[in-house]
Protein backbone atom coordinates (compact mmCIF):
# COMPACT_ATOMS: atom_id res chain seq x y z
CA UNK A 1 0.00 0.00 0.00
CA UNK A 2 1.49 3.39 -0.94
CA UNK A 3 2.14 5.84 1.85
CA UNK A 4 1.67 9.59 1.85
CA UNK A 5 3.10 12.36 3.95
CA UNK A 6 1.50 15.76 4.63
CA UNK A 7 3.01 18.69 6.50
CA UNK A 8 1.27 21.48 8.35
CA UNK A 9 1.68 24.96 6.90
CA UNK A 10 1.54 27.43 9.80
CA UNK A 11 0.94 30.26 7.30
CA UNK A 12 -2.49 28.74 6.58
CA UNK A 13 -3.78 29.02 10.16
CA UNK A 14 -7.25 30.58 10.35
CA UNK A 15 -9.58 31.61 13.18
CA UNK A 16 -13.04 30.14 13.64
CA UNK A 17 -16.27 31.59 15.07
CA UNK A 18 -15.82 29.09 17.95
CA UNK A 19 -12.71 31.09 19.05
CA UNK A 20 -9.99 28.64 18.09
CA UNK A 21 -7.26 28.63 15.45
CA UNK A 22 -7.06 25.84 12.89
CA UNK A 23 -4.40 24.53 10.52
CA UNK A 24 -5.84 21.86 8.24
CA UNK A 25 -3.20 19.30 7.31
CA UNK A 26 -5.43 16.82 5.50
CA UNK A 27 -8.97 17.58 4.42
CA UNK A 28 -9.45 16.06 0.99
CA UNK A 29 -12.43 13.79 1.58
CA UNK A 30 -15.58 13.95 3.70
CA UNK A 31 -14.67 10.93 5.82
CA UNK A 32 -11.54 12.35 7.48
CA UNK A 33 -10.05 15.67 8.46
CA UNK A 34 -6.71 16.05 10.24
CA UNK A 35 -6.02 19.48 11.68
CA UNK A 36 -4.32 21.26 14.55
CA UNK A 37 -6.74 23.20 16.74
CA UNK A 38 -5.18 25.83 19.01
CA UNK A 39 -7.02 27.75 21.73
CA UNK A 40 -5.54 30.71 23.59
CA UNK A 41 -5.14 30.61 27.40
CA UNK A 42 -8.23 31.81 29.28
CA UNK A 43 -10.51 31.32 26.26
CA UNK A 44 -13.65 29.18 26.27
CA UNK A 45 -14.65 28.06 22.80
CA UNK A 46 -18.23 28.76 21.74
CA UNK A 47 -20.70 25.92 22.34
CA UNK A 48 -20.96 24.12 19.00
CA UNK A 49 -21.58 20.79 17.25
CA UNK A 50 -20.19 19.63 13.94
CA UNK A 51 -22.71 18.02 11.62
CA UNK A 52 -21.63 14.64 10.31
CA UNK A 53 -18.21 14.73 11.98
CA UNK A 54 -16.75 12.85 14.93
CA UNK A 55 -14.23 15.19 16.54
CA UNK A 56 -11.03 13.66 17.91
CA UNK A 57 -8.38 15.59 19.80
CA UNK A 58 -4.99 14.76 21.27
CA UNK A 59 -4.03 17.39 23.83
CA UNK A 60 -0.48 18.48 23.01
CA UNK A 61 0.14 21.02 25.78
CA UNK A 62 -1.60 23.04 28.45
CA UNK A 63 -4.45 22.26 30.81
CA UNK A 64 -8.11 22.70 30.12
CA UNK A 65 -11.67 21.53 30.59
CA UNK A 66 -13.90 19.90 28.00
CA UNK A 67 -17.70 19.76 28.18
CA UNK A 68 -19.61 17.41 25.88
CA UNK A 69 -23.42 17.47 25.81
CA UNK A 70 -24.85 16.44 29.20
CA UNK A 71 -21.64 14.87 30.52
CA UNK A 72 -19.88 16.60 33.43
CA UNK A 73 -16.89 18.83 32.60
CA UNK A 74 -13.66 16.84 32.34
CA UNK A 75 -10.14 18.10 33.03
CA UNK A 76 -7.67 17.46 30.19
CA UNK A 77 -3.94 17.81 29.78
CA UNK A 78 -1.00 16.70 27.62
CA UNK A 79 -1.43 13.22 26.12
CA UNK A 80 -5.18 13.03 26.78
CA UNK A 81 -7.48 12.03 23.92
CA UNK A 82 -10.96 13.54 23.60
CA UNK A 83 -13.55 12.01 21.27
CA UNK A 84 -16.74 13.97 20.61
CA UNK A 85 -19.46 11.81 19.03
CA UNK A 86 -21.44 12.85 15.97
CA UNK A 87 -23.39 16.07 16.40
CA UNK A 88 -22.76 16.37 20.15
CA UNK A 89 -22.56 19.90 21.48
CA UNK A 90 -19.24 20.76 23.08
CA UNK A 91 -16.96 23.52 24.31
CA UNK A 92 -13.45 23.72 25.67
CA UNK A 93 -11.93 26.10 28.23
CA UNK A 94 -8.20 26.56 28.32
CA UNK A 95 -6.93 27.16 31.84
CA UNK A 96 -3.21 27.71 31.18
CA UNK A 97 -0.90 27.64 28.17
CA UNK A 98 -2.29 26.89 24.74
CA UNK A 99 -3.95 23.65 23.79
Protein Blocks (a to p, Z undefined) as FASTA:
>chain_A
ZZddddddfklgccdfkopacddfbdcbfkbccddddddehiacdddddehiacddddfb
dcddddehjbccddddehiacdddehiacddddfbdcZZ
